[in-house]
Amino acid sequence: MLRISGFLIVIVGCAPQGQSNVSAPPPLLPTPARNVSDSIVAAVLHSVATRGLPDFRPAHSVVVLKDSDIVSSAALPSLDSVEFVLLDSAGVQGLANNIGSVNVIRLSRPMVVDDTEAHAGAQSRVVWRQERSRGTRSRGRTAAVISTSSCFFRIRRTNRQWQVDSTLGCVIS
């Protein structure tokens, strides 16, 4: 019996591991906020990374869409247990092509109401691996992008720090 157990352990240890050769982009280190918008976005990302969204559970590594000037290293919160990876749409699709699917967070531009209140949103969507079209006429690739959930938040400034005060509403699709 001991020989069989040892043999099975060796077989399992030598078996190829899923996604072991796939390297994710390096995480980006947070830098100090440059403006109010950076502070508000960091508060929303902090909430999403620690509490999640309806269809996004908190994870060690969070992929954030960087298709505009809303998100930069200055808009990232400092969290010991979470790393942020910023990718544009092509980078997200490339990562999904390598690993199968990527749950990516997209942030809306914050709307500052007054000195102590702002509103902003976050959307979670899954980007799937692109598949090659099989027809002779269509030689491109098709991608499946599914929007899974989005929430809109009220952010308040207290003690010189912006924090998500409440969730104003969420939509799951």
Buried (B, 14 or more C-beta within 10 A) or exposed (E): EEEEEEEEEEEEEEEEEEEEEEEBBEBBEBEEBEEBBBBBBBBBBBBBBEEBBBBBEBEEEBBBBBBEEBBBBBBBBEBEEBBBBBBEBEBBBBBBBBBEBBBBBBBBEBBBEEEEBBBBBBBBBBBBBBEEEEEEEEEEEEBEEEBBBBBBBBBBBEEEEBBBBEBEEBEEE
